[in-house]
Amino acid sequence: MTTSNKTKWVIDPAHTQVQFKVKHLVISNVTGSFDKFEGGMNSSREDFADAEVWFSADAASINTGMADRDNHLRSADFFDVANYPKLAFKSTSIQKKDGDKYKLIGDLTIRGTSRPIELDMEYGGLMKDPWGNTKVGFELTGKFHRKDYGLNWNAITEAGGLVVSEEVKTLINVEVSRQ
């Protein structure tokens, strides 16, 4: 499907992972993911340099592998999923860097707060699957400070360190299908 000579691509959720890492006690990382999400992009160029990208995740689908922690993350201390059920990203520009590397720039919205963010994006290639569907893969990495989005909860250890770091690292491996 094309819109104004642009091809629409939609996320294939079976072949996409949306993950994050946050330091715990400044000594180790806790890795989590969002299990329910949707998104895609429109692009008229084969190199995707004009892509318009959008994405949203169901905040309640957060999964760190520990039910008590996940429930705390869903609470008003963090994502407040009752009032802010979605996290969202909408691109404002994309810059082709070197070879298969891009800079994806857009607005990230968490808890109703939108802020600009830059993600490094690497093009993984284009391929037809065994059923004739055209697929494209990308890996996106970046980081942001959670307090910029109202994710303020923390505690102090006996030694005076933070329980949860302010910096959140993101890793998104995405496969999209041509519509």
C-alpha positions as CSV (number, residue, x, y, z in Angstrom):
1,M,0.0,0.0,0.0
2,T,1.4,3.4,-0.9
3,T,0.3,6.8,0.4
4,S,1.4,9.8,-1.7
5,N,4.0,7.6,-3.4
6,K,5.2,6.3,0.0
7,T,5.3,2.7,0.9
8,K,3.8,1.7,4.2
9,W,5.7,-0.7,6.4
10,V,4.2,-2.3,9.6
11,I,6.0,-3.9,12.5
12,D,6.0,-7.7,12.5
13,P,5.5,-8.3,16.3
14,A,6.7,-11.9,16.0
15,H,10.1,-10.8,14.8
16,T,10.5,-7.6,16.9
17,Q,11.9,-7.1,20.4
18,V,11.6,-3.9,22.4
19,Q,14.1,-4.0,25.3
20,F,15.6,-1.7,27.9
21,K,18.4,-1.9,30.5
22,V,18.6,0.0,33.8
23,K,21.4,-0.2,36.4
24,H,20.4,-1.6,39.7
25,L,22.5,-0.6,42.8
26,V,25.1,0.7,40.3
27,I,26.5,-2.8,40.0
28,S,24.3,-4.7,37.6
29,N,21.8,-4.3,34.8
30,V,18.1,-5.2,34.9
31,T,16.8,-6.0,31.4
32,G,13.2,-5.7,30.5
33,S,10.9,-5.6,27.5
34,F,7.5,-4.4,26.4
35,D,5.6,-7.4,25.0
36,K,2.7,-5.6,23.3
37,F,3.5,-2.8,20.7
38,E,2.6,-1.6,17.3
39,G,4.2,0.8,14.7
40,G,5.6,1.2,11.3
41,M,7.0,3.7,8.8
42,N,6.2,5.3,5.5
43,S,9.0,5.8,3.0
44,S,9.3,6.6,-0.7
45,R,13.0,6.0,-0.9
46,E,14.8,2.7,-1.1
47,D,17.4,3.9,1.4
48,F,14.7,5.0,3.9
49,A,16.3,8.4,4.3
50,D,12.8,10.0,4.1
51,A,11.1,7.5,6.5
52,E,8.4,8.7,8.8
53,V,8.4,6.3,11.8
54,W,5.8,5.8,14.5
55,F,5.6,3.4,17.4
56,S,3.6,2.8,20.6
57,A,3.9,0.2,23.4
58,D,1.4,-0.9,25.9
59,A,2.9,0.2,29.2
60,A,1.2,-2.6,31.1
61,S,3.0,-5.2,29.0
62,I,6.3,-4.4,30.7
63,N,8.2,-7.6,31.5
64,T,11.3,-7.9,33.6
65,G,10.8,-11.5,34.5
66,M,9.8,-10.7,38.1
67,A,6.1,-10.1,38.8
68,D,6.5,-7.9,41.9
69,R,8.9,-5.6,40.1
70,D,6.7,-5.5,37.0
71,N,3.7,-4.5,39.1
72,H,5.7,-1.8,40.8
73,L,6.8,-0.5,37.4
74,R,3.1,-0.4,36.3
75,S,2.2,1.6,39.4
76,A,2.1,5.4,39.8
77,D,5.7,5.3,41.1
78,F,6.8,4.6,37.5
79,F,4.6,4.2,34.4
80,D,1.2,4.8,36.0
81,V,-0.5,2.6,33.4
82,A,-4.0,3.4,34.8
83,N,-3.5,7.0,33.6
84,Y,-0.9,6.6,30.9
85,P,-1.5,3.3,29.1
86,K,0.9,3.9,26.2
87,L,4.5,5.0,25.5
88,A,4.9,6.5,22.0
89,F,7.5,7.6,19.5
90,K,7.0,9.7,16.4
91,S,9.9,10.6,14.2
92,T,10.7,14.2,13.2
93,S,13.6,13.4,10.9
94,I,16.0,10.8,9.8
95,Q,19.6,11.3,8.8
96,K,21.6,8.8,6.8
97,K,25.1,8.7,8.2
98,D,27.6,6.2,6.9
99,G,26.6,3.0,4.9
100,D,23.8,1.3,6.7
101,K,23.8,3.7,9.7
102,Y,21.2,6.4,10.4
103,K,20.3,8.8,13.1
104,L,16.5,8.6,13.9
105,I,15.3,11.7,15.6
106,G,11.8,12.1,17.1
107,D,9.7,12.7,20.1
108,L,9.4,10.1,22.9
109,T,6.3,10.3,25.0
110,I,6.1,8.6,28.5
111,R,3.5,9.5,31.2
112,G,2.2,12.3,29.0
113,T,5.6,14.0,28.7
114,S,7.1,14.3,25.2
115,R,10.8,15.0,24.8
116,P,13.1,14.8,21.8
117,I,15.3,11.7,21.5
118,E,18.0,10.6,19.1
119,L,18.4,6.9,18.3
120,D,21.2,5.2,16.4
121,M,19.6,3.1,13.7
122,E,21.3,0.4,11.7
123,Y,19.7,-1.0,8.5
124,G,19.9,-4.8,8.6
125,G,18.7,-5.5,5.0
126,L,15.7,-6.3,2.8
127,M,14.5,-9.8,2.1
128,K,11.5,-11.7,0.9
129,D,10.2,-14.3,3.4
130,P,9.2,-17.8,2.2
131,W,5.6,-16.6,1.7
132,G,6.6,-13.7,-0.7
133,N,6.3,-10.9,1.9
134,T,9.0,-8.2,1.7
135,K,10.6,-7.5,5.1
136,V,13.2,-5.0,6.3
137,G,15.1,-5.1,9.5
138,F,16.6,-2.4,11.7
139,E,18.4,-2.2,15.1
140,L,17.8,0.9,17.1
141,T,19.8,1.9,20.2
142,G,19.7,4.9,22.4
143,K,19.4,6.2,26.0
144,F,17.4,8.7,27.9
145,H,17.0,9.9,31.5
146,R,13.9,8.5,33.1
147,K,13.3,11.5,35.4
148,D,12.8,13.6,32.3
149,Y,9.5,11.7,31.8
150,G,8.3,11.7,35.4
151,L,9.7,8.3,36.3
152,N,11.1,9.6,39.6
153,W,10.8,6.8,42.2
154,N,14.1,5.8,43.8
155,A,15.6,4.7,47.1
156,I,19.0,5.2,48.6
157,T,21.2,2.4,49.8
158,E,23.0,2.4,53.1
159,A,26.1,3.5,51.3
160,G,24.3,6.4,49.7
161,G,23.9,5.0,46.2
162,L,20.8,4.9,44.1
163,V,18.8,1.7,43.8
164,V,17.8,2.5,40.2
165,S,19.9,4.6,37.8
166,E,18.4,7.5,36.0
167,E,19.8,6.5,32.6
168,V,17.8,4.0,30.6
169,K,19.4,2.2,27.6
170,T,17.1,1.0,24.8
171,L,17.6,-1.7,22.3
172,I,15.0,-2.4,19.6
173,N,15.3,-5.0,17.0
174,V,12.5,-4.5,14.5
175,E,11.3,-6.2,11.4
176,V,8.7,-4.5,9.3
177,S,6.6,-5.9,6.4
178,R,5.7,-4.0,3.3
179,Q,1.9,-3.4,3.1
